[in-house]
Amino acid sequence: MATLRIALRNVHRIVNTSAVSGRTTTVFRPQYGWVSTYFSTNISNTQPLNIDLSNEESKRRLYNRLLYRSKQRGFLELDLVLGKWVEEHIHSMDENGIKALVNVLDLENPDLWKWLTGQEQPPEAVTVNPVFSAVQQKVLKNLNNHSSLETRATPGRPWVRGWDDIKKGRDSPITGNQ
């Protein structure tokens, strides 16, 4: 009952917050994976990442921040691929390369993984990004060198083969991994 009261109170606050001036928007933030709380952000104050390569301290901070973002995405495959690539290339990047890297790091994990592995075609804006192109070339090269075509998803179709595909009968899955 207390959870219902909290949820209703939050809905009331959300409605009131989003009805106020156009500068404030309501953004949801999960808390402990159960009840979502909210906080407001001021859209007019959002600023792009400050890229300051003027001194060694600001470079070090920026590199560490980007390296952390690339290694701690919460998607293991991307953590490994992006983290390794950024670790190898970040020190040789100029300001435009860092901006391109930030654009790649801002992409959503499932979409980015499908685009990097060739399961789906990336949008044109992503394809022209030099960092995305370099990471995609590395991933596709590794896929071609270390996996057979039968183990990969066909472009445009989800991967449905799994460990339980050989089960036949009444309890068998319709598609893999169910």
C-alpha positions in Angstrom: 0.0 0.0 0.0 2.9 2.3 0.8 4.4 1.7 -2.6 1.1 2.6 -4.3 1.0 5.9 -2.3 4.6 6.7 -3.3 3.9 5.9 -6.9 0.8 8.1 -7.0 2.7 10.9 -5.3 5.4 10.7 -7.9 2.9 10.7 -10.7 1.3 13.8 -9.2 4.7 15.5 -9.0 5.6 14.6 -12.5 2.4 16.0 -13.9 2.9 19.2 -12.0 6.6 19.5 -12.9 6.1 19.0 -16.6 3.2 21.5 -16.6 5.5 24.3 -15.4 7.6 26.4 -17.8 9.1 24.9 -21.0 12.6 25.1 -19.5 12.1 22.3 -17.1 11.7 18.7 -18.1 11.2 15.6 -16.0 13.8 12.9 -16.4 13.4 9.4 -14.8 16.3 7.9 -13.0 16.0 4.3 -11.7 16.8 3.8 -8.1 17.7 0.3 -6.9 16.0 -1.2 -9.9 12.5 -0.9 -8.3 10.9 2.5 -7.9 11.8 5.2 -10.2 12.4 8.6 -8.7 12.7 11.7 -10.8 14.7 14.8 -10.9 14.5 17.9 -13.1 17.1 19.2 -15.4 17.3 22.6 -17.0 17.6 22.1 -20.7 19.0 25.5 -21.4 22.0 24.7 -19.2 23.1 21.6 -21.0 26.6 22.0 -22.4 28.8 19.9 -24.6 31.8 18.2 -23.1 34.5 20.7 -22.5 37.6 19.5 -24.5 40.6 21.3 -23.1 43.9 19.9 -24.4 45.9 23.0 -23.4 47.8 21.5 -20.4 48.7 18.0 -19.3 46.3 17.9 -16.3 43.2 18.7 -18.3 44.3 16.1 -21.0 44.8 13.5 -18.3 41.4 14.1 -16.8 39.7 14.0 -20.2 41.5 10.8 -21.2 40.6 9.1 -17.9 37.0 10.2 -18.2 36.7 8.9 -21.8 38.5 5.7 -21.0 36.2 5.1 -18.0 33.1 5.7 -20.1 34.4 3.3 -22.8 35.2 0.5 -20.3 32.2 0.8 -18.0 29.2 0.9 -20.3 27.4 -2.0 -18.6 27.5 -4.1 -21.8 30.4 -6.6 -21.5 31.1 -7.0 -25.2 31.2 -3.2 -25.7 33.2 -2.7 -22.5 35.9 -5.0 -23.9 35.9 -3.8 -27.5 35.5 -0.1 -26.9 37.7 0.0 -23.8 40.6 -1.8 -25.6 40.3 0.4 -28.7 40.1 3.7 -26.8 43.1 2.6 -24.6 45.2 2.0 -27.7 44.2 5.2 -29.6 43.2 8.0 -27.2 46.7 9.4 -26.8 47.1 9.9 -30.6 43.7 11.6 -31.1 43.2 15.3 -31.8 40.2 17.4 -30.7 38.1 16.3 -33.7 38.9 12.7 -32.9 37.9 13.1 -29.3 34.6 14.8 -30.4 33.9 11.8 -32.7 34.7 9.4 -29.8 32.3 11.3 -27.5 29.6 10.9 -30.2 30.2 7.2 -30.3 30.1 6.9 -26.5 26.8 8.7 -26.5 25.1 6.0 -28.6 22.9 3.4 -27.0 24.5 0.0 -26.2 22.2 -2.4 -28.1 22.1 -0.3 -31.2 25.9 0.3 -31.2 26.6 -3.4 -30.8 24.3 -4.4 -33.7 25.9 -1.7 -35.9 29.5 -2.7 -35.0 28.9 -6.4 -35.6 27.0 -5.8 -38.9 23.6 -7.2 -37.7 22.0 -3.9 -38.7 22.9 -1.0 -41.0 24.0 2.1 -39.0 22.5 5.4 -39.9 24.4 7.7 -42.2 25.4 10.1 -39.3 27.1 7.2 -37.5 28.7 5.7 -40.6 30.6 8.9 -41.4 32.1 9.0 -37.8 35.8 8.1 -38.1 36.0 6.5 -34.7 32.9 4.3 -35.4 34.4 3.3 -38.7 37.7 2.3 -37.1 36.1 0.3 -34.3 33.7 -1.4 -36.7 36.6 -2.4 -39.0 38.4 -3.9 -36.0 35.3 -5.8 -34.9 34.5 -7.1 -38.3 38.1 -8.1 -38.9 38.1 -10.1 -35.6 34.8 -11.7 -36.5 36.1 -12.7 -39.9 39.3 -14.1 -38.4 37.9 -15.9 -35.4 34.3 -17.0 -36.2 32.6 -18.9 -38.9 29.7 -17.4 -40.9 27.3 -20.1 -39.5 27.7 -18.8 -36.0 26.7 -15.2 -36.9 23.3 -13.5 -37.4 22.3 -12.7 -40.9 22.2 -9.0 -41.4 18.7 -7.7 -40.6 17.7 -10.8 -38.7 18.1 -11.6 -35.0 20.4 -14.3 -33.8 18.2 -17.2 -32.7 20.4 -20.2 -32.5 21.2 -21.3 -29.0 22.2 -24.2 -26.8 18.7 -25.6 -26.6 17.9 -25.6 -30.4 18.3 -29.4 -30.6 15.4 -30.1 -28.2 12.4 -31.4 -30.2 8.9 -32.0 -29.0 6.2 -30.4 -27.0 8.5 -28.5 -24.7 10.9 -27.3 -27.4 11.4 -23.6 -28.0 9.9 -21.8 -31.0 13.3 -20.1 -31.5 16.6 -20.5 -29.7 17.3 -19.5 -26.0 13.8 -19.6 -24.7 
